[in-house]
Amino acid sequence: MRHQDSFGDYAEAIESFFNSADLVVAHNADFDLGFYNREMEPAARRPLAIPDYCTMDTYRQRGFAGSCSMDAVCQRIGVARDGDLHGALEDAWLAMRAYLWLNQRNFSAELPIEFAGGPSNFKDVPPLPPGPLPRRRRKAATVVASHSLN
């Protein structure tokens, strides 16, 4: 990620997008919203303050047997990832499908073609410089001092 624009460059637009919603739906919402809030803090933005719905927690609370991973939920509801790799847009789409299924609402549309590609602002990693690279320095080992009790 070191070659990409910083999260802070997009924080205002991201905050505006999320705050325009009535509800945030995510699979493993604690993880996703924790990440969101940790990234917003250094950008001097507020934590998300709108209600959230966790499809993973709801799936688990409803007593479905087995794994409650996104892939397991998708298998149960009859949807699949577009490929082997997953991305944020596709995960959002799948979480929406799980939300609709968990709330007994039908939705049969396929993943929009815009979601299948990579992000439009992705920057390629620059090429390696010619010649051998310098050796990496090893990090100094952490010394733990032990104190004896008398």
C-alpha positions in Angstrom: 0.0 0.0 0.0 3.0 2.3 0.3 2.7 3.3 -3.4 -0.9 4.3 -3.1 -2.5 7.6 -2.1 -3.0 7.9 1.6 -6.4 7.1 3.1 -6.5 10.7 4.4 -6.6 11.9 0.7 -10.0 10.3 0.4 -11.3 10.6 4.0 -13.7 13.5 3.4 -15.3 11.8 0.4 -15.5 8.4 2.3 -17.0 10.1 5.3 -19.6 11.9 3.2 -20.5 8.7 1.4 -21.1 6.7 4.7 -22.9 9.6 6.4 -25.4 9.7 3.4 -26.7 6.3 4.4 -29.3 5.3 7.0 -27.6 2.0 7.8 -24.2 0.4 7.1 -24.3 -3.3 6.3 -21.1 -5.4 6.6 -20.0 -8.9 7.1 -18.0 -8.9 10.3 -19.0 -5.3 11.0 -16.8 -4.9 14.1 -13.7 -5.5 12.1 -14.7 -3.3 9.2 -16.0 -0.4 11.3 -13.0 -0.6 13.6 -10.7 -0.3 10.6 -12.8 2.6 9.3 -12.7 4.5 12.6 -8.9 3.8 13.0 -8.3 5.3 9.6 -10.5 8.3 10.1 -8.9 9.4 13.4 -5.5 10.5 11.9 -7.5 12.3 9.1 -9.2 14.3 11.9 -12.6 12.8 11.0 -15.3 11.5 13.4 -16.1 7.9 14.0 -19.1 6.5 12.2 -22.2 7.3 14.1 -25.0 5.7 12.0 -26.5 2.3 12.8 -24.8 -0.9 11.5 -26.0 -4.4 10.7 -23.6 -7.3 10.8 -24.6 -10.1 8.5 -22.1 -12.5 10.2 -23.5 -11.9 13.6 -27.1 -12.2 12.4 -26.3 -15.4 10.5 -24.7 -16.8 13.7 -27.6 -15.7 15.9 -30.1 -17.4 13.6 -28.4 -20.7 14.4 -27.1 -21.7 11.0 -24.7 -24.6 11.4 -21.1 -24.5 10.3 -18.9 -21.6 9.4 -20.2 -18.1 9.2 -17.5 -16.8 6.9 -18.6 -14.7 3.9 -17.8 -17.6 1.6 -19.9 -20.1 3.7 -22.8 -17.7 3.8 -22.6 -17.1 0.1 -22.6 -20.9 -0.5 -25.7 -21.2 1.6 -27.6 -18.5 -0.2 -26.5 -19.6 -3.6 -24.2 -16.7 -4.7 -20.5 -16.9 -5.5 -17.5 -14.6 -5.8 -16.6 -13.5 -9.3 -13.1 -15.0 -9.0 -10.6 -16.4 -6.5 -9.6 -13.0 -5.1 -11.9 -10.8 -3.3 -12.1 -7.0 -3.1 -13.9 -4.4 -1.1 -16.6 -3.7 -3.7 -17.4 -7.3 -4.3 -17.5 -8.0 -0.5 -19.9 -5.1 -0.1 -22.1 -6.5 -2.8 -22.1 -10.0 -1.2 -22.8 -8.5 2.2 -25.8 -6.7 0.7 -27.0 -10.0 -0.8 -26.6 -11.7 2.6 -28.5 -8.9 4.3 -31.4 -9.2 1.8 -31.5 -13.0 2.2 -31.4 -12.7 6.0 -34.3 -10.3 5.9 -36.3 -12.4 3.4 -36.0 -10.0 0.6 -35.4 -11.3 -2.9 -32.7 -9.8 -5.1 -31.4 -11.7 -8.1 -29.2 -9.2 -10.0 -25.6 -10.2 -10.8 -22.6 -8.3 -9.6 -22.3 -5.0 -11.6 -19.5 -5.1 -14.1 -18.1 -2.0 -12.4 -17.5 -4.0 -9.3 -15.5 -6.8 -11.0 -12.5 -4.7 -11.9 -9.9 -3.1 -9.6 -10.2 0.4 -8.2 -9.8 3.3 -10.6 -7.2 5.0 -8.5 -4.8 2.1 -8.1 -1.2 2.9 -8.8 1.1 0.2 -10.1 4.2 -0.6 -8.1 7.3 1.1 -9.6 9.8 -1.1 -11.3 12.8 -2.3 -9.3 16.0 -0.4 -9.8 18.7 -2.0 -12.0 21.3 -4.2 -10.3 21.3 -6.0 -7.0 19.3 -4.6 -4.1 21.0 -3.8 -0.8 20.6 -6.4 1.9 18.0 -5.7 4.5 19.1 -4.9 8.0 17.8 -7.2 10.7 15.8 -5.6 13.4 17.5 -5.7 16.8 16.2 -8.4 19.0 14.1 -7.2 21.9 15.7 -7.9 25.2 13.3 -8.8 28.0 14.7 -8.0 31.4 13.6 -10.4 34.1 13.4 -9.2 37.6 13.8 -11.7 40.4 11.6 -11.4 43.5 13.4 -11.5 46.8 
